[in-house]
């Protein structure tokens, strides 16, 4: 079995958590007839993915002072 690239391994927990949240919200909304709770849990999906993006984004080094000057 080929090794999974590290970039995918780092993203996988957030994708799985987002998908699990989606499935849980659908189950709450349709099966349990808890519409408010289903909508609330459904809003977790973009929050989980945003958290993953925030945590996995690489911070760029500050640009040199010359490129930050305002040219007139």
Helices and strands as residue ranges (DSSP letters): H 6-26, I 27-31, H 35-42, H 44-56, H 65-68
